[in-house]
Amino acid sequence: HTVIQSFKPGEVTPEQCNQLGLELAEKIAPNHQVAVYTHTDKDHYHNHIVINSVDLETGKKYQSNKKQRDLVKKENDNVCREHGLSVTERGTAKMRYTQAEKGIVFDREEYSWKDELRELIENAKAHTSNLETFSEHLEEKGVEVKLRGETISYKPESANKWVRGRT
């Protein structure tokens, strides 16, 4: 299971970012083996927190369901507040999934290019105030953006096809 934790540009150092990831991991997955990978290749530092599904004490599986995802969001917000960091307002950076993805996305453990694209889009939404800077932000991250009427499409460098979104 993977959790992505990101911070505004300039808000934390790589070391702080990693420490905050460890702190969040301890709160959301006690008794689980975790690995926190801190990425510094973007202007915003972020963690990929990989959680082993087996609880070392009970042997039970880590549950990745809506209740657990809500707990992750809540605990992440708490960690950020405890350290005086900004917290994204709920509803401003909501993940959207296609109907096909809704059936599989929460039961798998792999991290797909669409997950990465969603992360980039949500980060761009949180750090820009208009469509022009939103598009520029994504293009700096290697995502082509195409606008046609009411439709917006994205094509990341890592993919060979366009994905439609909503404006």
C-alpha positions in Angstrom: 0.0 0.0 0.0 1.3 3.4 -0.9 0.5 6.8 0.7 1.8 10.0 -0.9 2.4 13.0 1.4 3.4 16.3 -0.2 4.3 19.7 1.0 4.2 23.2 -0.5 7.5 24.3 -2.2 10.0 25.7 0.3 8.0 24.6 3.4 10.2 21.8 4.5 13.8 20.5 4.0 14.3 17.0 2.6 15.2 15.8 6.1 12.1 17.4 7.6 10.0 15.9 4.8 11.3 12.4 5.6 10.9 12.8 9.3 7.2 13.9 8.8 6.7 10.9 6.6 8.0 8.6 9.4 5.8 10.3 11.9 2.7 9.9 9.7 3.6 6.2 9.0 3.7 5.5 12.7 0.3 7.0 13.2 -1.5 5.4 10.3 0.2 2.0 10.3 1.5 1.1 13.8 3.0 -2.4 13.9 3.5 -2.5 10.2 6.8 -2.4 8.4 7.1 0.8 6.4 9.5 2.5 4.0 9.5 6.2 3.5 11.0 7.4 0.2 11.5 11.2 0.0 11.4 12.6 -3.5 13.3 15.9 -4.0 13.1 15.9 -7.9 10.2 18.3 -8.0 9.9 21.8 -6.5 7.7 20.4 -3.8 9.2 17.7 -1.7 7.0 14.6 -1.1 7.1 11.2 0.4 6.0 7.9 -0.9 5.1 5.8 2.2 5.0 2.1 1.4 3.2 0.0 4.0 3.7 -3.7 4.4 0.1 -5.1 4.5 0.8 -7.5 7.4 0.4 -6.2 11.0 3.5 -7.6 12.8 1.6 -8.2 16.1 -1.8 -9.5 14.9 -1.0 -10.8 11.5 -4.0 -9.0 10.1 -4.0 -7.2 6.8 -3.8 -3.4 6.5 -7.1 -2.2 5.3 -7.1 0.3 2.5 -10.7 1.5 2.5 -12.6 4.8 2.7 -12.4 4.8 6.5 -8.6 4.2 6.5 -8.1 6.8 3.8 -10.1 9.3 5.8 -7.9 8.5 8.8 -4.7 9.0 6.7 -6.0 12.5 5.7 -6.9 13.4 9.3 -3.6 12.2 10.7 -1.6 13.9 8.0 -3.4 17.2 8.7 -2.6 16.7 12.4 1.1 16.1 11.8 1.2 19.2 9.6 -0.6 21.4 12.2 1.7 20.1 15.0 4.7 21.3 13.0 3.1 24.6 11.9 2.8 23.6 8.2 0.0 24.5 5.8 -3.0 22.1 5.5 -5.0 21.7 2.3 -8.6 22.5 2.8 -10.8 19.5 2.1 -12.7 19.7 -1.1 -10.1 21.8 -2.8 -7.9 18.9 -3.8 -10.3 16.0 -4.2 -9.1 13.0 -6.2 -11.4 11.9 -9.1 -11.6 8.5 -10.5 -13.3 7.0 -13.6 -16.0 4.4 -13.0 -13.6 1.7 -14.2 -10.9 2.9 -11.8 -13.4 3.0 -8.9 -13.8 -0.7 -9.0 -10.1 -1.5 -8.8 -8.1 1.5 -7.6 -8.5 0.9 -3.9 -7.8 -2.9 -4.0 -4.5 -2.8 -5.7 -1.0 -2.1 -4.4 0.7 -0.8 -7.5 1.2 2.9 -8.2 0.3 3.7 -11.8 1.1 6.6 -14.1 -2.4 7.8 -13.7 -1.9 8.0 -9.9 1.2 10.1 -10.6 -0.7 12.3 -13.0 -3.5 12.8 -10.4 -0.9 13.8 -7.8 0.6 16.3 -10.2 -2.8 17.7 -11.1 -3.9 18.0 -7.5 -0.6 19.7 -6.6 -1.0 22.1 -9.5 -4.5 23.0 -8.3 -3.3 23.7 -4.8 -0.4 25.9 -6.0 -2.0 27.9 -8.8 -4.8 30.4 -9.1 -5.8 30.3 -12.7 -5.9 28.0 -15.7 -2.9 29.5 -17.4 -0.5 29.1 -14.4 -2.1 25.7 -13.8 -1.1 24.6 -17.3 2.4 26.1 -17.0 2.9 24.3 -13.6 2.0 21.0 -15.2 4.1 21.6 -18.3 7.1 22.3 -16.0 6.5 18.9 -14.5 6.5 17.2 -17.9 2.7 17.0 -18.5 1.4 18.4 -21.8 -2.0 20.2 -21.4 -4.5 20.6 -24.2 -7.7 22.8 -23.9 -10.6 22.4 -26.3 -13.8 24.2 -25.3 -14.9 22.7 -21.9 -12.5 19.8 -22.1 -8.9 19.6 -20.8 -6.6 16.7 -21.7 -3.3 15.7 -20.1 -0.4 13.7 -21.5 2.5 12.9 -19.2 6.0 12.2 -20.5 5.8 8.7 -19.1 2.6 7.8 -21.1 2.0 7.7 -24.8 -1.7 8.7 -24.7 -3.8 11.6 -23.6 -6.2 11.5 -20.7 -9.3 13.7 -20.5 -10.1 15.7 -17.4 -12.6 18.3 -16.4 -12.2 22.1 -16.5 
